[in-house]
């Protein structure tokens, strides 16, 4: 099907079906005895359930015109096709049956049909992209492939991941990312697995991985394409740095090709910020508040209805949202969009960080409880007694042994280790956090501090909002080591600097803060010192008394 438009269309109609046609306007006059309708008549018929029109309102742009254009172009190419010949939907369940090394042709088919690279009809590639999302079978197949990438935890360097990143880029360039996200929505999930993977791929599109020196470039001359891998791995021509703008070329070195990510249009941050604030933050904050109430004994554990599996799905979605927001905050134009209006996003982030600070305690790995002492070795008499008792009460154990065939056909019995018998839900056992209500939301605090730091830099309006919402104290509380949030102390110090810079009101509040208590330091403990608060509210050091005196 590569570089053959007719075959591509055949495959597309086999997989997704024919698009629903829009009936042409009729000029037949109404019957004499037929009363005219009171409402204004429309010339367009209602779209079918598989057309994908009108599900997300204005967020998708002019969906009706796009769908009509898709129908017209497909009908012009498939004029001689027999519609009864196509039985779509046969590919929808395929991703559930395959492994990563078996599914590679499927992303290649999708990439070949929608991504614009050299030698393809860009207009028809766009038509097929719209057709894929316009049909229910196309949305279902795309959802299953995204879920596949998440379920198998496919690495970003994997071939399938790079193929799907190009497909997501094609959807982005056709203005259908908001529509695709809403198509994968499920009322029972805050963020569905397909939506989480879509956000992750979108981050990869906007922020392509750094290419190692000496590796072949797989870019495209199109300034909007970041990967554009040919189905047969034929490298496309790449963009090279201009000698006048490259420091390497000025000293006679060879210039490496670079990848130009697509421009972040203002509608994309606006859409995802709205979804994050309305659909993601409120239910997530309620879960964290319930966790804090259970830790304080104000609520019973039985009231927590989420399992670790549920929390993992929610956490993955929140994590990908924050990673996308951090990426937007690094772009000046997108950052202006995020902070437009009443800057409600800043207030929501401060509230989110405050709830996490109150409900989720920090953790330092070096202060983890020591392992229990090893059990004493049994004596010779105890070994003999245990052997006699074991033989007397020997039973068959079919669930913790594994029988394999040796080279000569003999049976070899392997006893399974304890680690192999444990359930996957027993994670975090070293801290005793196997219960769902003890979920720690790793890295989330760090992302929130990073976002607030970027927003507050030389922005007095944001600095004032942080102060008004009680964010100064919350950010100061993050100036401690937390192994669930690596380097959060350094990020918090930089955030405080950005919040205080050029803002006397914030500086005065921090200056008037009193030390309430000191946090033990493992470094001081090892050297025999401790810190304390004197009568003037200042932190001092003193020598610990020697043990036994």
N, C-alpha and C positions, 0 to 999 in steps of 0.2 A: 503493500500500500504506500510505501514511501515515494514521494514525488509523483503520485498518481491520484489525481483528484477524484476520479470516478470510483476507484477502489476504496479510497478513504471514505467516501460518502456511503458506499455499500456497507462497509464495516460499521460506520456510525449508525445507519438505520437498522442494521442487525442488532446492535447493542442497545440502542436507546429508543428506537421507533421513529415514526414519521411525526413531524411537528403538527400541532393542531392548526388547521387553517382558519383564517379570518374571513368570514363571508363578505362578499362585496356588497356595496350599497345598492339597493334596488330603487328604481324610480316608478314602480307600479302604483297608480293612484289607489286610495282606499275605496272600499265598496260604498255604495250610496247609503245603505242603512247602518253602516258601521260608525259608531260615534268616535270622534277623535279622542285620543288619550289626553288626560289633563296634564300629565308630566311631559317633559321635553323628551322627544324621541331621540334615540341614538342609532347611528348607522352601524355600529360595531356590535357583534354578538359577544356574549360573555365568554371569556377564555375557559378552556377545559382545566380540570384539576391538575393535569400534567404540564400546563403551559408555563407555570411559574410567574404569572402576572398578578400583581396586586397583593403580594404577601408582606412586603416590607414598606409599602408606601413610597415616600419620596426618596428614601435612601438609595434606591437602585437607579435613579435617573429615569429616563424615558423608556420604561420597560416595554410599553405597548408598541412603540415604533421599532425598538430593537427586535421584538418578536416578529413583527410583520415583515421586517427586512429579512430575518432569518428564514421565514416561511417562503418568501418570494425567491430567494437565491437557491434554497434547497429544491423547490418545485421546478425551477428552471433546469437544474442538473438532473433531477430524477424524473423527468417527464416520461421517459420510456420504461421506468421501473414498475414492477407489479407490487403494489403495497401489501397484498395478501402474502407475498413471499417472505416478508420480514416478521419474525416472532421475537420481539425484543425481551430483555430481562434475563436472558440465560447467563449473563456474566455477573449478575449482582452478587451471588453467593460465592463466587470463585475465591475472593480473598480469604474467606474463612477456611478454605480447604488447603491452602498452600503455605509453604515456608518461604523465608526471605530469598533463598537462592532459586526458588521455583516461580516466584511471582514477577521476576524482572521483566518479562515480555509485556505484561499488562501496563505498567507505567510507561514503557516505551511506546505502546500503541496510543495512549493518551497524549504523550508528549508529541508524537509525530503528527497527531491530528489537530492540536491547538496551538503549539508554539511556533512562532514565526522565526524561521532561520533561512539561510541562503538556499534558494532553489524551491521555495514553497510559495503558494499563492496566499499572501498575507490576508487578503479579504476573506477567502474561504476558511483560513485557519480561525479567524475571528468568528465566522458564522458557526463553525463546528463547536467552538468554545461556548457560544451562546446556546446552541442547540443542546449541548450536554447538560447545561444547568436548567434549560427550559423544560426538559422532560424528567418525569419522576424517576425513570430507570437510570438516567444519567446522574442525578443527584444521589441516588442510593448507591450506585457503584463508587462514586467519588467518596462518599461517606465511608464505605467499607474499606477502601484503600487507606484513607486517613486513619481509621481505627486500627488497621493492620500495622501501620508504622508505629503507632503508639503502643500497641499491645506487645509487639516484638522489640520495642525500645531500639529501633533502627538508628544507627549512628548517623551524624550529619555528613560524614564522608562516604556513606554507603551509596551505591549506584541508584537504588530505588529512591532514596531520600532526595538525591540531586535531580532525578527525573521529576518527582512530584513538586519540588521547589520551582521548576520551570513551569509546570502546569499552573501552580498558584500564581506565578508571575503573569502568565497569560490571562488568568482570570482578573488579576489586578489591573492590567493594562486595558482590559475591556470594561472596566468600571463595575465589576460584578462581585467584588469581595464582600461588601456589606450584605448583598443578597445571598451569597453562598453561606456566610456565617449564620444568617437567620434561617436558612433552609435546614441547617444541622441542629437547630434548637430543639430541646425537649423540655417540657414543663417540669418533669420530675428531677432534672439536673440543673444546678446553677450554671455550670459550664460542661457541655458534653465532651467526651473524649475526642470526637471529630473536630469540635471547635478548638480544643486545646492544641491539637496538632496543626490545625490551620493557622493559628496564631504563631506557633513555633516556626512554621514554614515561611510565614510573612516576615518574621524577624530575619530569617536567613536571606530572604529576597532583598530586604532593605539594607542588611548588613552582611555582605558576602564574606565568607571566611578568607583569612589572609593566605595568599598562595605562597607556598614555599619556593625559594629561588631555584631555578633550574627545571621546574616542572612545566610540562606543556600547558599552554593556555587554552582554555576551552570556551572563551568568550565569543561574543558576536559583535559585528560592527554596529549593530543597532544600539544606540545609547541607552535604551530602556531595558536591555537584556543583560543579565549578569552571569548566566551559565550557558544556556543555549547549546547543549550538547547534541550533536547530530546522532540520530538513531544508530548509525554504524560507526560511532566514535571517530568521525572525521573532523579534526579541529577546524573551526571557522577562523577567518581572518580576525585578528585582534586589534584593539586600539593601543597604540603605543604613545608614550609620553612625548610631548613636543620638545625638541632639543633646546629651545629657548627657555622652557619652563622646567627643565630637569637639571638638577644638580649633578646627577651621574653623567649625563651626556656632556656637561661642560668640562669634565676632566677626562673625557675620551672613553668612558665606560659604556657598555652596551645597555640600552634601556629595556627594562622589563615591562611587558604589557600590564595594564591595569584594568580593573573592572569598574564600571560606572553603575552604581545602583540607581533604580528609578527614583524620580523626584517624589517626595511625600506631598501629595495634594491635600489641601485643607479639609476636604470632606472625609478623608480616612481617619485622622485623629478625632475629628468631631464625632463621628459615628461611634468609635470604640470607647471614647470617654463617656459618652452617653450610656452605652451598654454597661460599662464598668460601674458607673455610679448608680444606675437604676436596677440592674439585674444581678450584679455580682456582689457589691459591697454590703448592702443591707442584710441579706441572709448570712453572709460570712461573718459579719460582726455579731449577729445574734448567736451563732455557734460559739464564737470565742467568749462572749459574755456568759453563756451557759457553762463553758469550761471553767471560767473563773469562779462562778457561783458554786460549782461542785467542789472545787479546790478549797474554798472557804467554808464549806459545809452548809451553805445556804440552800442548796438544792441536792436532791438525791441522784445517785448515779443512774437509777432506772429511767430518769427523765431524758437521758442522752440517748437519742434514737439512732445515731449514726454509727456505722461500723468503720473499722480502719480502711476498708476498701472504699467506702463512700468518701471518707475524708481525703484519701489519696486522689480521687477524681477531682474533688473540689480544690484541693491544694494545687494540683497541676494546672488547673485553669487560672487560679489567682496568680500563680507564679508566672505563667506565660503572659497574662495581662500586664503585670508590673514590668516584665522584661520589655514588652512592646512600648509601654509608656516611657521607660528609661530611654529607649531608642528615639522616641519622638522628642523627648526633652533635650537631646543632644543636637537636634536640628533647630536653628533659630526660628525659621518660619513656622514649623510645626509647634514649637514651644509657645509662640504667640497665640496660636489657635487654642492650645491647652489652657492658657491663662486668660483667654478672652472672657468678657462678661463679668459675672460676680466672683470669679475665681473660687467657685464652689468646690472644685477638685482639690484645692489646697486644704480647705477645711475638712473635707472627707478624709484625706490622707492623714491629717493630724489626729482626727478621731480614731482612725484605724490603728495608728501607731500607739495611741493612748490605751486602747482596749487591749492590744497585745502586751503592752508594758504591764498592765495591771493583772492580766490573766495568765500569761505565759512566763514563768521564771526563766532567768538566764541559766546557762549551764557551762561549767568549766570542766573539761575532760580531766585535767590534772587533779581535780578534787573528787573524782569518782570514788565510791567506796572500794576499799581493797578487797581482792578476791578472798574467799574463805580459805582457811588453812587446809592443806591436804590431809586426807584421812590417814591414820597410822597404818602401816603395813601389817597384814595379818600374820600371826605366828604359824609355825609348822603344824601344830595341833589343830588350829582353826581351819587351815587349808584342807587337812584330811577330813575333818568333820563336814565341811561344806561340800566336799566331793561325794561323800557317802549320802548325804541328804539329797544332793542334786540327782544322783543316779536313782534313788528310791522314788523321787517324785518327778521324773523326767516326762515332759509332755511335748507334743509337736507344736512348733511355733511357725506357722506359715506366713506371718505378716512381717517378720523382721529378718528373714533370711532370703538369699538370692542364690539360685542354683544355675550354674552354667556348665557347658560341655568343655572338657579339656581337649588337647590335641589328639589324644588317643581314645576319645569317646567317654572318658570317665566323668562322673558328676563332681563338680567342685562347688562347695557351699561357702558362700560369703555372708558373714554377719554384717548387717547395716549399722553404720555409726549412729550415734545419738542425733547428730546434726541432720542426717538424712531422714530421721523419723519425725523431726519437729515440723510443726506447721509453719507456713510463711508468715502467719499473723503474729508470731512471737518475736517480732523485731523490737529493738530498743530494750531487750531484756537486761542488758548490762546496767541500765538505769531504772529498771522496773517500770517501764512505760509501755507495757503490752496492752493496756486498756485504751479504748478509743478516746475517752475524755482527757487523756494525758498527751494527746497529739501536740507537738511542739512548733509546727509551722516554720520549719527552718528556712533561713534566707529572706523571709518576708520583711522582718524589721529592717534588715540592711537595705533592701530595695526601697522601702519607704523613706528612710533617712537620706538615701542617695537622691531620690526624687525631690524631697524638700530642699536639699542642699542646692540642687541645680535651679529650682524655681526661685529660691530666695536670693540668689547671687545678683547684687546690684538692682534689686527690685523691692522698693520700700513698701509697696502695697502688699506683696506676699509676706514680707517681714512682719507687718502689722497684723495680718490675719493669723500668722503663726502665734504671735503673742496673745491676741484676743481669744484664741481657742485653747490656750494653755499649753501650747507646743514647746515653749522654752524649757519648762521643767521636764517634759517627756523626752526631749532630745538630749538634755543633760543626763538623764538616766541611762542613756545608751552609751555613755562614755566609759564603758567597762568591757572587759573581755567576755565574749559569749561565743562558745564554739558552735552553737547552732546558727550563728550569723558571723562568719569569718570577717575580720577587719571592720566590724561595726564601730569599734571605738575610734578608729582613725576617721571613718566617714562621719561620725557624730561630731568630732572635734572640728572638722572642716565645715560641717553644717552649722554649728554654733558660730563659727567665724563669719559665715555668709549671712546669718540671721542678724548678727550684731553690727556688721559693718555699715557705717553711716546712719545708724538708728540709735540716737541717744536714749530714747525711751526703753528700748530693749536692753541696752547696756546698763541702765540704772536698775532695772528689775533684777538682772543677773548679779549685779554688784551687791544688792541688798539681800540676796539669798543666804540663809544660814545653813551651816552643815548640820544635818540631823543625826547621822550615824556614819561610821566608817565600815568599809567592806574589807574583810580579811584578805591579805595578800600572801600567796604562797611563797613569793620571793623573800618577803620580810620574815615569814615564819621560819624558813630554812636558816636564816642568819640570826635568829634570836631577837627580832625586833617586832614591835607592834605600833600602830598609829592610833591616836586617840584625839578627842576634841577637848580643848582646854576651856577655861571659863570665858574667854573672849570669842569663842566660836571658831577658833583656828585649829587646823589639823597639825598635830605634833607627833614626834617619834619618841619612843622610849624603849629601853632594854628590858626584855622579858626576864623575870626571875628564873634562876636555874632550878631545874627540877630537883626535888628532894630537900630544898631549903625553905 
